[in-house]
Amino acid sequence: MRVQTFPRSQILKEFDLRCQALTANNNRGFKQEFEELTDVGKDLPTRAGDSEVNRVKNRYPTILPYDHCRVRLSIQNSKAHSDYINASFVPGGASERDFICTQGPLCNTMADFWRMVWEQNVRIIVMLTPLRHKDTVLCEKYWPLERGTVYHGLIQVTTVSHKQGPDYFVTSINLRQRDSPADRIITHYHYPSWPDQGVPKDLSSLCAFTEHVRQHLKAIPALGPAVVHCSAGVGRSGTFVTSLWLMQLCARGIQPDVRAAVVDLRLHRMWMVQTLAQYILVYRCLIHWLGGGTGGNLTRTKQIQEASLKVNHHIKDHQGGRSGRRRHRHRENPLPDPPQNTIQQILHPRNLLRRILPSSSLFNPGSHNS
């Protein structure tokens, strides 16, 4: 697509002005934008995830994949339901299937998780949750933390190396199907300091981690989607994918549109970017990243950070289905769901980039490609 591109300094300046407007009047703009997203995708069908035979495979009963973009596994032993996993293909700037967002594996879904990784030719896994929070299990330990081998179904999982970064862990994992000489190396990124309720305290740490993953994705062939998961696979996962996606656009000189990106993601998986605090966090990350890690306009970054922290004190994270029922609130300017007979047109890959670009970024005649 022919789009107008801008220098990074101009993108930062205009995005900073946008943030100033949203922060004014006690974050009124942020609140209105986020409220307008509440009903996006709410009528899309989730028949497979809600079927009785598959309910045991869902970590949280209210977080289900939409039928139109759920990841389908190969059928095992002629059992039709064996193709189900609570995972969704979501866009990330190049196609409708740049990422797979999924729940943290359960004991009874670890084999399915690794089968999905193998069948979808995944080479990068991003994990955004600790394994436990106090007495609550948020994700099962589906890989060896230290060097060693475990088996999940027909997949042999071997930890080759395990390195600790500033605030995250990078593990190299060898995958092999039993009785097969073919193997693959998977890079597993684990960022455990993002709390189940809230947002990370260290913005620089999260931005550095996201940029590290972005550079890795940029450097390797696009063999398959990257897997991103937290506990439910919607809040923290959606926030990470939105941030990385918009960083990719900014790196190409394209102005970011946070609201439009979240709309797109919510048409692929429910509750992506689940809380207002997480929504504001996307803006914070982009301001920080666009400023080269110095925060850009330091005053504005501090104001957005304070706004996010204030919101975080008053909003309980919905992740995990604890408050995950879909709410219907009165809004002055609600964003209606698209009619069902137009949903396929909206989700067509050729419309992907256009959906998150402001109209002003379309090229004028005679301009060059980005």
Phi, psi and omega in degrees: 000142179275117182230155177275135180247158185225154174292153183303321181298322179288320177300316180298315182299312183289324178292324177296318177297322177298317180295323178300316181295320181288330182282336184299154177055052176060046176064031183301319181295317177300315183297318181293315178302314184291321179298326181293347182268352191304317186265003182297123176080000189295338181262003178288140187287146178228044187298317183297313182291332183268358179291147187302321184290336183259351185300328180292345181269359180261127178295318180234129188293341182263356179250103186231151177282145174288144183298324188289341182226018178289150175284128179254124176277166175292149179288133180248129175055036177062020179263115186301323184286351182287357179272000188267136168213145181282081184207147185226139168285133177225155181283164177206022175116339182242326182205178177283353186230040178288328181228156165244119174258132187213165176285161171296132184304143171267169177304321184270005178236005182296320178296321178295320180301311182289329175295320176297316179301318181291311185292330181267005177058042180287138177240347179227132174240131178243119181249124189242034181212148167289163179291328182221154168231108186057243183262007183260127175278120180263337181195138177283153178282097188263005178216155178290126180292328177245176181303131181160176185232139171228161178242133174233105185062233181268005184255127175267124184245115183238122174281120182267317179210155183217113184238145179257126174269193181303314182222015183210171181241143177238119182241133175264124186238132175262126177251139178211138172280141181304140177061027178228138179283343182290136176217167181217154175254127178248136174259123183251117177258126181237117178247091190275352188271006175275111187291152180299326176242111178118201182230160180299145179285327185258101181295319180300320180297313181295318179297318179295319179296313180299318179294323178299313179294319179301315180295323178295314179299323180292330187274338185258157176297148180280072184282327181195172180291159171270141177268131175234129178213153169236238175264306177267341179080029180227312185285287179295321179297315179295322179295318179295312182296319178299314181298313182295317180302312183287331172299318179300318179295315180299322179297335177269003179085018182258132181292136183277149175228097186297312183301314181295323179295319180291323174303312181300314181295322180288345172280355180245332177206133185296147172062022175299132192058087200274333184234162177300320179299320178291324179296315177294327179301323178301315177298317180300315181297318182292319177299315181296314183291317179298329178279011178073025180089356178265356179095001180064241173283104188298324179296314180294319178300318179296319179296317179294321179297316179296321178298316181296317180294322179296315178298320183297332179288337187251348183243124178274131181299135182274354189301144179088006175078003181297323173230034192276001178293143185290126183262148178238104183250154175284132179225147180294319183231071182293152177263111184288152173288148177290147175303147183299327183285356177247000187296321181293325177294318180297322185271005181296135183306328183291342179266000189302302184291323181301326184295335182246016177255133172296149184299333181291346183271355175291139185293143169281156179303137179094353179282166182259165179285154178280000000 
